[in-house]
Amino acid sequence: MPYIPGERRSLMLRMPWLFPSLLVTRSRTRTAASWRTPISCIILAVLFLSSSWAASSDAAQKALHIFFVDVEGGQATLFVTPAGQSLLIDTGWPGNDGRDADRIVAAAKNAGIRKIDYVVITHFHTDHVGGLPQLAARIPIGTVIDHGDNRESTDTPTVQGWQAYQELLAAKKFKRLTVKPGDSLPISSTSVDGLQATVVSADGAVIDHPLPGAGQENASCTNAEAYPTDQTENVRSVGTLITFGTLRILDLGDLTRDKEMELVCPRNKLGAIDIYIVSHHGWSQSSSPALLNAIAPRVAIMDNGAKKGGTPSVWDIIEKSPRLENLWQLHYSDEGGAAHNVAAEFIANPEGPDAGNYLELTAWPNGRFDVWNPRTAKGIHYPAR
């Protein structure tokens, strides 16, 4: 289907009586909406269409766009700010004739950008850093941000991904920036309504103090399970809390449950989150009950593959989190089966051959946001709260 700009989709989602076929319900039942379109509503819509469209176009100029690119069980999440700056979190897999790099470049083209200003490599596992050489060959990259050197020297694919990264640095394909907890990513804006990106975990460490507005005691820590210390690159993931006006978005890469506990126990250092980019593709090494009850997201988006991620126990934890309105998935999870997948309207790639479909989120500084599924040409508007 043709790409529909965010401002036009926003008008569709905020005027459902005019575009009844483009919506799904926001209820936890996740069934398709049935709308009726009274003639009076259409008349009212036409009367106010011009002013609404103008307001929508103005709002679009202040919108943050996020593309959840399908890299089949890896991660590649592209943020494009109102000023046109871009931040990509991870680059997907290597190989596959450049499949993941091509999909990222297609998302960049949809967003109207010709360069990726910043790439965060959360850690050096191949499903996160593997696509970087192919991506760098297709689109200019400004700076790559990482947690420091690879520490997992016994895993061959991880070592290969690290070595390929070093070769790109030696060839001066981009600049390198290493971050630690508490740092702000350089994409951060000084504007009150601008984007702020704060590192909350990196290289096995987490922030020492609660973020502004956080610090509440977490009752879920009482009698919580004690998790073993992870020995892989996962524990070193760069985790980022992104704020855009009042909106709060959390991406922890593949950070494991032992480090999650340090972020939310005994006090919640992160605070409540609007959008949770589900850690570790929905695998059981991450997304503990203590974390989900602490951050209590309104919406969760899982970058799982058909055969990777979407573990039923994690799916249940997310679904039971106290404020959840909807969970969205990049793929139908074979492991989850009928009982542990959301309705088809909330899945970018349903059962069957992978089509590379993505999800897109458009957000505004006042806290409202839309999630759009291009496969179904439907979406949901989430009002500010």
C-alpha positions in Angstrom: 0.0 0.0 0.0 1.2 3.6 -0.5 2.9 5.3 2.4 0.5 7.7 4.3 2.2 10.6 6.0 1.8 10.8 9.8 -0.2 13.9 9.8 -2.8 12.4 7.5 -3.0 9.2 9.5 -3.4 11.3 12.7 -6.4 13.1 11.2 -7.9 9.7 10.3 -7.4 8.3 13.8 -8.7 11.4 15.6 -11.8 11.6 13.3 -13.1 8.0 13.3 -16.5 8.9 12.0 -14.9 10.0 8.8 -12.6 7.1 8.3 -14.4 4.1 9.9 -12.4 1.4 8.1 -9.1 2.6 9.4 -9.4 1.9 13.1 -9.2 -1.0 15.5 -10.4 -0.9 19.1 -8.2 0.2 22.0 -9.9 -2.3 24.3 -8.0 -5.2 25.9 -10.3 -7.6 23.9 -8.4 -6.7 20.7 -11.2 -7.2 18.2 -11.8 -5.2 15.1 -14.0 -2.2 15.6 -17.4 -1.8 14.0 -18.3 1.8 13.2 -21.4 3.4 11.8 -21.2 6.8 10.0 -24.3 9.0 10.5 -24.8 11.6 7.8 -24.8 14.3 10.5 -21.3 13.3 11.6 -20.0 13.4 8.0 -21.5 16.9 7.6 -19.9 18.1 10.8 -16.6 16.5 9.7 -16.7 18.3 6.3 -17.5 21.7 8.0 -14.4 21.4 10.2 -12.2 19.5 7.8 -10.1 22.5 6.6 -9.3 23.7 10.1 -8.6 20.2 11.4 -6.3 19.4 8.5 -4.4 22.7 9.1 -4.0 21.9 12.7 -3.0 18.3 11.9 -0.3 19.5 9.5 1.0 21.9 12.1 1.1 19.2 14.7 2.9 16.8 12.3 5.8 19.3 12.2 6.3 18.7 15.9 5.8 14.9 15.8 8.3 12.2 16.6 8.2 9.2 14.2 9.3 5.7 15.2 9.6 2.8 12.8 9.8 -0.7 14.2 11.6 -2.4 11.3 11.1 -6.2 10.9 14.5 -7.8 11.1 13.0 -11.2 12.0 13.9 -11.6 15.6 16.7 -9.0 15.8 16.2 -5.3 16.5 16.2 -2.2 14.3 14.1 0.8 15.7 14.4 4.1 13.9 13.5 7.4 15.6 13.1 10.6 13.5 12.7 13.8 15.5 10.7 16.9 14.4 14.0 18.6 13.5 14.8 15.7 11.1 17.5 14.2 13.3 17.6 10.4 13.4 18.5 7.7 15.9 18.6 4.0 15.0 18.7 1.4 17.8 20.5 -1.7 16.4 20.9 -2.9 12.9 19.5 -6.4 12.7 21.3 -9.5 11.3 24.1 -9.9 8.8 23.8 -11.8 5.5 20.5 -12.5 3.8 21.6 -10.4 0.8 21.4 -7.3 2.9 17.7 -7.9 3.8 17.8 -6.0 7.1 19.9 -3.1 5.9 17.5 -2.7 2.9 14.5 -2.6 5.2 16.1 0.0 7.4 16.9 2.1 4.4 13.3 1.8 3.2 12.1 3.1 6.6 14.5 6.0 6.4 13.2 6.8 2.9 9.6 6.7 4.2 10.7 9.1 7.0 12.3 11.5 4.4 15.9 11.2 5.6 19.0 10.4 3.6 21.4 9.9 6.5 21.3 8.2 10.0 22.8 10.6 12.4 23.2 8.2 15.3 23.2 4.4 15.6 23.1 2.8 19.1 24.5 -0.7 19.2 23.0 -1.9 22.4 25.4 -4.9 22.5 27.5 -7.0 20.2 25.3 -10.0 19.6 24.9 -10.6 15.9 21.2 -9.9 15.7 21.9 -6.4 16.9 25.2 -5.4 15.4 25.4 -7.8 12.5 23.7 -5.6 9.9 26.0 -2.6 10.5 28.5 -3.2 7.6 25.7 -3.7 5.1 23.8 -0.6 6.4 27.0 1.6 6.3 27.4 0.6 2.6 23.9 1.8 1.8 23.4 5.0 3.8 25.7 7.5 5.5 26.0 7.2 9.3 27.2 10.0 11.5 28.1 8.4 14.9 27.8 4.9 16.4 27.2 4.7 20.1 28.2 1.6 22.2 28.8 0.4 25.7 32.5 -0.1 25.2 34.5 -3.1 24.0 33.0 -6.6 23.5 33.5 -8.8 26.6 32.0 -12.1 25.2 35.1 -13.6 23.6 34.0 -17.2 23.5 31.0 -16.8 21.2 32.2 -16.8 17.5 29.3 -14.8 15.9 29.7 -12.2 18.6 33.4 -11.9 18.0 32.8 -11.7 14.3 30.3 -8.9 14.8 32.8 -7.0 17.0 35.6 -7.4 14.5 33.5 -6.2 11.6 32.6 -3.1 13.7 36.3 -2.5 14.3 37.0 -2.7 10.6 34.4 -0.1 9.9 35.9 2.2 12.6 39.3 1.7 11.1 38.0 2.7 7.7 36.5 5.9 9.3 33.0 5.0 8.1 31.6 6.9 11.1 32.6 8.3 14.5 32.4 6.3 17.7 31.0 7.4 21.1 31.0 5.1 24.2 28.4 5.9 26.9 27.8 5.1 30.5 24.7 5.2 32.7 23.5 8.8 33.3 24.8 10.1 30.0 22.5 12.0 27.5 22.7 10.9 23.9 23.8 13.8 21.6 20.5 13.7 19.8 18.9 15.2 22.9 17.3 18.6 22.5 17.5 21.6 24.9 13.8 22.5 24.0 11.2 21.7 26.7 9.2 19.9 24.0 12.3 18.3 22.5 13.6 14.8 22.6 15.8 13.7 25.5 17.6 10.4 25.6 19.1 9.2 28.8 21.3 6.2 29.2 20.0 4.0 32.1 22.2 1.0 31.6 25.5 0.2 29.8 28.4 -2.2 30.1 26.8 -4.0 33.1 26.1 -0.9 35.1 22.8 1.0 35.7 22.0 4.5 36.9 22.7 5.2 40.6 19.8 7.4 41.3 16.1 7.6 40.3 15.3 9.7 37.2 13.1 12.8 37.8 9.7 11.8 38.9 10.7 8.3 39.8 12.0 6.7 43.0 8.7 5.2 44.3 9.0 2.0 46.3 8.2 -1.1 44.2 5.9 -3.5 46.0 6.7 -6.2 43.4 10.2 -6.5 44.8 8.9 -8.2 47.9 9.6 -11.9 47.7 10.7 -11.4 44.0 12.7 -14.2 42.4 16.5 -13.9 42.6 17.9 -14.2 39.1 21.3 -15.5 38.2 24.0 -13.2 37.0 24.1 -13.1 33.2 27.6 -13.8 31.7 26.9 -12.7 28.1 26.8 -9.4 26.2 23.1 -9.1 27.0 23.9 -7.8 30.5 25.9 -5.0 29.0 23.1 -3.7 26.8 22.8 0.1 26.4 19.4 0.9 27.8 17.8 4.2 27.0 14.9 6.2 28.4 13.6 8.6 25.7 11.3 11.4 26.7 9.5 13.6 24.2 7.6 16.3 26.0 5.5 14.3 28.5 5.9 11.0 26.6 8.2 8.4 28.0 9.7 5.5 25.9 11.9 2.7 27.3 14.3 0.5 25.3 16.6 -1.7 27.3 18.0 -3.8 24.4 18.5 -7.4 25.7 19.1 -6.3 29.3 18.6 -9.4 31.5 16.4 -9.7 34.6 19.3 -9.5 37.1 20.0 -6.0 35.9 16.3 -5.1 35.6 16.1 -5.7 39.4 18.8 -3.1 40.0 16.8 -0.6 38.0 13.4 -1.1 39.8 14.2 -2.7 43.2 13.7 -1.8 46.0 12.7 1.6 44.4 11.7 2.2 40.8 14.5 4.4 39.3 12.7 4.6 35.9 9.1 5.7 36.8 6.0 5.0 34.7 6.5 4.4 30.9 4.1 5.1 28.1 5.7 2.9 25.5 7.8 -0.2 26.3 9.9 -1.6 23.5 9.9 -5.2 24.8 13.3 -6.3 25.9 15.1 -9.3 24.3 12.3 -9.9 21.7 10.0 -11.2 24.4 12.3 -14.0 25.7 12.2 -15.1 29.3 15.6 -13.8 30.2 14.1 -10.3 30.3 10.8 -8.5 31.2 10.5 -9.6 34.8 7.3 -9.1 36.7 9.1 -6.5 38.9 10.0 -4.5 35.9 6.6 -4.6 34.2 4.7 -3.7 37.4 7.1 -0.8 38.0 7.1 0.8 34.6 3.4 -0.1 33.9 3.4 0.8 30.2 0.3 1.9 28.3 1.6 0.2 25.1 4.2 -2.5 24.5 5.8 -3.2 21.1 7.5 -6.6 20.7 10.2 -7.0 18.0 10.0 -10.7 17.9 10.4 -13.1 15.0 8.1 -16.0 14.1 10.5 -18.5 15.6 12.4 -16.2 18.0 10.9 -14.5 21.0 7.3 -14.2 22.2 7.8 -16.6 25.1 4.3 -17.4 26.6 5.4 -16.6 30.2 6.7 -13.2 29.1 3.6 -12.5 27.0 1.5 -13.2 30.2 3.6 -10.8 32.3 3.2 -8.0 29.8 -0.5 -8.6 29.4 -1.0 -8.5 33.1 0.9 -5.2 33.7 -1.4 -2.8 35.4 -1.9 0.0 32.8 -1.5 -1.9 29.6 -3.9 -0.9 26.8 -2.4 -2.9 23.9 0.5 -5.1 23.0 1.7 -5.0 19.4 3.9 -7.6 17.8 6.1 -7.6 14.7 5.4 -11.3 14.1 3.0 -14.0 15.1 4.9 -16.1 17.5 5.0 -19.8 16.7 5.9 -20.6 20.3 3.0 -18.6 21.6 0.3 -20.3 19.5 -3.3 -19.2 19.6 -3.3 -18.5 23.3 -0.3 -16.3 23.4 -0.6 -14.0 20.4 -2.6 -10.8 20.1 -5.3 -10.4 17.5 -4.2 -10.2 13.9 -4.9 -6.4 13.8 -2.0 -5.9 16.2 0.6 -8.0 14.4 2.7 -6.7 11.5 3.5 -10.1 10.1 0.9 -12.8 10.7 1.4 -16.5 10.2 3.0 -17.5 6.9 6.0 -16.3 4.8 7.6 -13.2 6.2 6.7 -10.1 4.3 8.9 -7.6 6.1 6.0 -5.5 7.4 6.8 -2.8 10.0 4.9 -0.9 12.6 5.0 2.9 12.9 4.4 5.1 15.9 3.8 8.9 15.7 4.0 10.9 18.9 3.5 14.4 20.1 5.0 16.3 23.0 1.7 16.5 24.9 1.8 12.7 25.4 -0.7 11.6 22.7 0.5 9.1 20.1 -0.7 6.8 17.3 0.3 3.3 16.4 -0.2 2.4 12.7 -0.1 -1.1 11.1 0.6 -0.6 7.3 -0.3 -4.2 6.6 -3.9 -3.7 7.7 -4.0 0.1 6.9 -5.4 0.5 10.4 -4.2 2.1 13.6 -5.1 3.3 17.1 -5.0 6.8 18.5 -3.9 7.0 22.2 -4.9 10.3 23.8 -2.7 12.1 26.2 -3.0 11.1 29.9 
